Amino acid sequence: MKTAVIRSEAKAVEDTAVAISTAGAPLPGIEAPRSVAPRDARELSRQFFQRLAVLEEGTHEYQYARNTLIEMNMSLVRFAAGRFRGRGDDMEDIVQTGMIGLIKAIDRFEVSREVEFTSFALPYIVGEIKRFFRDTTWAVHVPRRLQELRVELAKARDELSSRLDRDPTVPELATLMNLAESQVVEAQIAANGYNSSSLDAALTGDGPEHGEAVLADFIGVEEEGLRLVEDFHSLAPLMAELSERDRQIIHMRFVEEATQAEIGERLGCSQMHVSRLIKRIILRLRHGMLGELDHA
């Protein structure tokens, strides 16, 4: 036990001495950091990280060390981005996204962990690229849980299709994936959000009698409520011109859906009088609406 403690203390003293000596020596000047071979980059990165740990952030030396580390390790980004080649996205966008992960890894790396920087940085780079695909490639944003479930669903469907020589059913998929059938259905619905088609996409009919049409001609319905928007917009100023009593009557009759008798009790008048008041108010509003339409 004592021997282990002595060795640990000796190692700490040695590391401190190395850090101090490195801090005192000038960093090597590298004219083209991006062209440094990966093996040389690993060795140089150790020196730069040791110096970066003792330099004051914001100084010229700190920026030089940090920027050199970024450029020397760009090969890690290109290596990680190669795994995502063929996804249909511009490789330049993928590399730029991976650079964000590399910078995060450099800012969070600690030499004292005694871990190779490449092993530390790759998860950051790959994670950033995966996040890019998760946030940008889906036509409709769905929760991450369903995005990951879609991938598992595709694997299960391929496996069962090869076994059964037919499309698997929902219960079969649920059994293989060890999920409830409702979760499988939810994943299937969510998978529809990965790709989308424009409503202006051209469709061709089956015969010569069918001309070219667009997708919007076959899906969706006209929203009747949209026709009321202009009516409500025109009615608002007319309602504002009514007296407080008239607005109260309209509110009780058409919002609270009170009967004429109930309105008469609350106002202290007969049902017949309420009926005449409502007719007069509605006639005034109608004339106002029709007048606006005539001027339009």
C-alpha positions as CSV (number, residue, x, y, z in Angstrom):
1,M,0.0,0.0,0.0
2,K,2.8,2.4,0.9
3,T,4.7,1.5,-2.2
4,A,1.7,2.3,-4.4
5,V,1.3,5.7,-2.6
6,I,5.0,6.5,-3.1
7,R,4.8,5.6,-6.8
8,S,1.7,7.7,-7.2
9,E,3.3,10.7,-5.6
10,A,6.4,10.2,-7.7
11,K,4.3,10.1,-10.8
12,A,2.6,13.4,-9.8
13,V,5.9,15.1,-9.2
14,E,7.2,13.8,-12.6
15,D,4.0,15.1,-14.4
16,T,4.4,18.5,-12.7
17,A,8.1,18.7,-13.7
18,V,7.2,17.9,-17.3
19,A,4.4,20.5,-17.4
20,I,6.7,23.2,-15.9
21,S,9.5,22.4,-18.4
22,T,7.0,22.4,-21.3
23,A,5.6,25.7,-20.1
24,G,9.0,27.3,-20.1
25,A,10.0,26.1,-23.5
26,P,8.6,27.8,-26.6
27,L,6.2,25.7,-28.7
28,P,7.5,24.5,-32.0
29,G,6.4,26.6,-35.0
30,I,4.3,24.6,-37.5
31,E,3.9,26.3,-40.8
32,A,1.2,23.9,-42.2
33,P,-0.5,22.2,-39.3
34,R,-3.1,20.6,-41.6
35,S,-0.4,18.7,-43.5
36,V,1.1,17.1,-40.4
37,A,0.9,13.3,-40.5
38,P,-1.6,11.7,-38.0
39,R,1.2,9.9,-36.1
40,D,3.2,13.1,-35.8
41,A,0.0,15.0,-34.9
42,R,-0.5,12.7,-31.9
43,E,2.9,13.4,-30.5
44,L,2.8,17.1,-31.1
45,S,-0.7,17.3,-29.7
46,R,0.6,16.1,-26.3
47,Q,3.1,19.0,-26.2
48,F,0.5,21.5,-27.2
49,F,-2.1,20.3,-24.7
50,Q,0.5,20.4,-21.9
51,R,1.3,24.0,-22.8
52,L,-2.3,24.9,-23.3
53,A,-3.1,23.8,-19.7
54,V,-0.8,26.4,-18.2
55,L,-1.3,29.3,-20.7
56,E,-3.7,32.1,-19.9
57,E,-6.8,32.0,-22.1
58,G,-7.0,35.0,-24.5
59,T,-3.3,35.4,-24.9
60,H,-1.6,35.2,-28.3
61,E,0.3,32.0,-27.2
62,Y,-3.0,30.4,-26.1
63,Q,-4.7,31.1,-29.4
64,Y,-1.8,29.8,-31.3
65,A,-1.7,26.5,-29.4
66,R,-5.5,26.1,-29.6
67,N,-5.7,26.9,-33.3
68,T,-2.7,24.6,-34.2
69,L,-4.4,21.7,-32.3
70,I,-7.6,22.3,-34.3
71,E,-5.8,22.2,-37.6
72,M,-3.5,19.3,-36.8
73,N,-6.4,17.1,-35.8
74,M,-8.7,17.9,-38.8
75,S,-7.8,14.4,-40.1
76,L,-9.9,13.0,-37.3
77,V,-12.9,14.9,-38.5
78,R,-12.5,13.7,-42.1
79,F,-12.1,10.2,-40.8
80,A,-15.3,10.4,-38.8
81,A,-17.2,12.1,-41.6
82,G,-16.3,9.3,-44.0
83,R,-18.6,7.0,-42.1
84,F,-21.5,9.1,-43.2
85,R,-20.7,9.3,-46.8
86,G,-23.6,8.4,-49.0
87,R,-26.3,9.9,-46.8
88,G,-27.2,12.4,-49.6
89,D,-25.9,15.4,-47.7
90,D,-23.0,17.6,-48.8
91,M,-19.8,16.3,-47.3
92,E,-18.6,19.8,-46.7
93,D,-21.5,20.4,-44.4
94,I,-20.8,17.1,-42.5
95,V,-17.1,18.1,-42.1
96,Q,-18.0,21.5,-40.8
97,T,-20.4,20.0,-38.3
98,G,-17.7,17.6,-37.2
99,M,-15.3,20.5,-36.7
100,I,-17.7,21.8,-34.0
101,G,-17.3,18.5,-32.2
102,L,-13.5,18.7,-32.5
103,I,-13.4,22.1,-31.0
104,K,-15.5,21.0,-28.1
105,A,-13.2,18.1,-27.5
106,I,-10.1,20.3,-27.5
107,D,-11.7,22.7,-25.0
108,R,-12.7,19.9,-22.7
109,F,-9.6,17.6,-22.9
110,E,-7.4,17.3,-19.9
111,V,-3.9,15.8,-20.1
112,S,-4.1,14.5,-16.6
113,R,-6.7,11.9,-17.7
114,E,-3.9,10.0,-19.4
115,V,-6.2,9.2,-22.4
116,E,-5.3,9.5,-26.0
117,F,-6.8,12.6,-27.5
118,T,-8.1,10.6,-30.5
119,S,-10.1,8.3,-28.3
120,F,-11.5,11.3,-26.4
121,A,-12.3,13.4,-29.5
122,L,-14.0,10.9,-31.8
123,P,-17.2,10.5,-29.7
124,Y,-17.5,14.3,-29.7
125,I,-17.1,14.5,-33.4
126,V,-19.4,11.6,-34.3
127,G,-22.0,12.8,-31.8
128,E,-22.1,16.3,-33.3
129,I,-22.5,14.8,-36.8
130,K,-25.3,12.5,-35.6
131,R,-27.0,15.5,-34.0
132,F,-26.8,17.3,-37.3
133,F,-28.6,14.5,-39.1
134,R,-31.2,14.2,-36.4
135,D,-32.0,17.9,-36.5
136,T,-31.8,18.6,-40.2
137,T,-32.6,15.5,-42.3
138,W,-36.1,14.9,-41.0
139,A,-38.8,16.6,-42.9
140,V,-40.9,16.7,-39.8
141,H,-39.3,17.0,-36.4
142,V,-40.1,14.1,-34.1
143,P,-38.7,13.2,-30.7
144,R,-35.2,11.6,-30.6
145,R,-36.7,8.4,-29.0
146,L,-38.9,7.9,-32.1
147,Q,-36.0,8.7,-34.5
148,E,-33.9,6.0,-32.9
149,L,-36.9,3.6,-32.8
150,R,-37.3,4.1,-36.6
151,V,-33.8,2.7,-37.2
152,E,-34.5,-0.3,-35.0
153,L,-37.8,-0.8,-36.8
154,A,-36.1,-0.8,-40.2
155,K,-33.6,-3.4,-39.0
156,A,-36.3,-5.7,-37.5
157,R,-38.4,-5.4,-40.7
158,D,-35.5,-6.4,-42.9
159,E,-34.6,-9.3,-40.7
160,L,-38.2,-10.7,-40.5
161,S,-38.8,-10.1,-44.3
162,S,-35.8,-12.3,-45.1
163,R,-37.0,-15.0,-42.7
164,L,-40.6,-15.0,-43.6
165,D,-40.3,-14.0,-47.3
166,R,-43.1,-11.4,-46.8
167,D,-43.8,-8.2,-45.0
168,P,-44.0,-8.8,-41.2
169,T,-47.0,-7.9,-39.2
170,V,-47.1,-5.5,-36.3
171,P,-47.4,-8.3,-33.7
172,E,-44.3,-10.0,-35.2
173,L,-42.3,-6.8,-35.2
174,A,-43.4,-6.1,-31.6
175,T,-42.3,-9.6,-30.5
176,L,-38.8,-9.3,-32.2
177,M,-38.2,-5.8,-30.8
178,N,-39.6,-6.6,-27.4
179,L,-42.0,-3.7,-27.5
180,A,-45.7,-3.2,-27.2
181,E,-47.7,-3.2,-30.5
182,S,-48.7,0.4,-29.8
183,Q,-45.1,1.5,-29.7
184,V,-44.4,-0.2,-33.1
185,V,-47.4,1.6,-34.6
186,E,-46.1,4.9,-33.2
187,A,-42.7,4.2,-34.7
188,Q,-44.3,3.4,-38.1
189,I,-46.3,6.7,-38.0
190,A,-43.2,8.7,-37.0
191,A,-41.1,7.1,-39.8
192,N,-43.5,8.9,-42.3
193,G,-42.0,12.2,-41.1
194,Y,-38.5,11.4,-42.5
195,N,-39.3,12.3,-46.1
196,S,-41.9,14.7,-47.5
197,S,-43.3,15.6,-50.9
198,S,-44.2,19.1,-52.1
199,L,-47.9,19.8,-52.6
200,D,-46.9,21.1,-56.0
201,A,-45.3,17.8,-57.0
202,A,-46.5,16.8,-60.5
203,L,-48.5,13.6,-60.8
204,T,-49.4,11.8,-64.1
205,G,-52.7,10.1,-64.7
206,D,-53.0,6.5,-65.7
207,G,-54.6,7.1,-69.1
208,P,-54.6,9.7,-71.9
209,E,-57.8,11.1,-70.6
210,H,-56.0,12.2,-67.4
211,G,-53.9,15.3,-67.7
212,E,-51.0,16.2,-65.4
213,A,-52.1,17.2,-61.9
214,V,-50.4,18.2,-58.6
215,L,-50.5,16.4,-55.3
216,A,-52.6,19.2,-53.7
217,D,-55.5,18.2,-56.0
218,F,-55.8,14.9,-54.3
219,I,-55.3,15.6,-50.6
220,G,-56.6,18.1,-48.2
221,V,-60.0,19.9,-48.0
222,E,-61.1,23.5,-48.1
223,E,-61.3,24.8,-44.5
224,E,-64.8,26.3,-44.1
225,G,-63.7,28.2,-41.1
226,L,-61.3,30.3,-43.2
227,R,-64.4,32.0,-44.8
228,L,-65.4,33.3,-41.4
229,V,-62.2,35.1,-40.8
230,E,-63.1,38.1,-43.0
231,D,-66.6,38.1,-41.6
232,F,-65.2,38.3,-38.0
233,H,-62.8,41.0,-39.1
234,S,-65.6,43.1,-40.6
235,L,-68.0,42.5,-37.7
236,A,-65.6,43.6,-34.9
237,P,-65.8,47.4,-35.5
238,L,-69.6,47.1,-35.9
239,M,-69.8,45.4,-32.5
240,A,-67.7,48.1,-31.0
241,E,-70.2,50.7,-32.1
242,L,-73.1,49.0,-30.2
243,S,-74.1,50.2,-26.8
244,E,-73.1,48.3,-23.7
245,R,-76.6,46.9,-23.3
246,D,-76.8,45.7,-26.9
247,R,-73.4,44.0,-26.6
248,Q,-74.6,42.4,-23.4
249,I,-77.7,41.1,-25.1
250,I,-75.8,39.6,-28.0
251,H,-73.3,38.0,-25.6
252,M,-76.1,36.4,-23.5
253,R,-77.9,35.1,-26.6
254,F,-75.1,33.8,-28.8
255,V,-72.2,33.2,-26.4
256,E,-74.0,32.1,-23.2
257,E,-76.8,30.7,-25.4
258,A,-79.4,32.0,-22.9
259,T,-83.1,31.9,-23.9
260,Q,-85.0,35.1,-24.6
261,A,-87.0,34.5,-21.4
262,E,-83.8,34.2,-19.3
263,I,-82.4,37.3,-20.9
264,G,-85.7,39.1,-20.1
265,E,-85.4,38.1,-16.4
266,R,-81.9,39.4,-16.2
267,L,-82.7,42.7,-17.9
268,G,-86.1,43.2,-16.2
269,C,-88.2,43.2,-19.4
270,S,-90.5,40.9,-21.2
271,Q,-89.5,38.1,-23.6
272,M,-91.3,39.9,-26.5
273,H,-89.2,43.1,-25.8
274,V,-86.0,41.0,-25.8
275,S,-87.1,39.5,-29.2
276,R,-87.6,42.9,-30.7
277,L,-84.2,44.1,-29.3
278,I,-82.3,41.1,-30.8
279,K,-84.0,41.6,-34.2
280,R,-83.1,45.3,-34.2
281,I,-79.4,44.6,-33.2
282,I,-79.0,41.9,-35.8
283,L,-80.6,44.0,-38.5
284,R,-78.2,46.9,-37.7
285,L,-75.2,44.5,-37.9
286,R,-76.5,43.0,-41.1
287,H,-76.8,46.4,-42.7
288,G,-73.3,47.3,-41.6
289,M,-71.9,44.0,-43.0
290,L,-73.7,44.3,-46.4
291,G,-72.8,47.9,-46.6
292,E,-69.1,47.0,-46.3
293,L,-69.5,44.2,-48.9
294,D,-71.2,46.6,-51.3
295,H,-68.2,49.1,-51.0
296,A,-65.6,46.3,-51.4
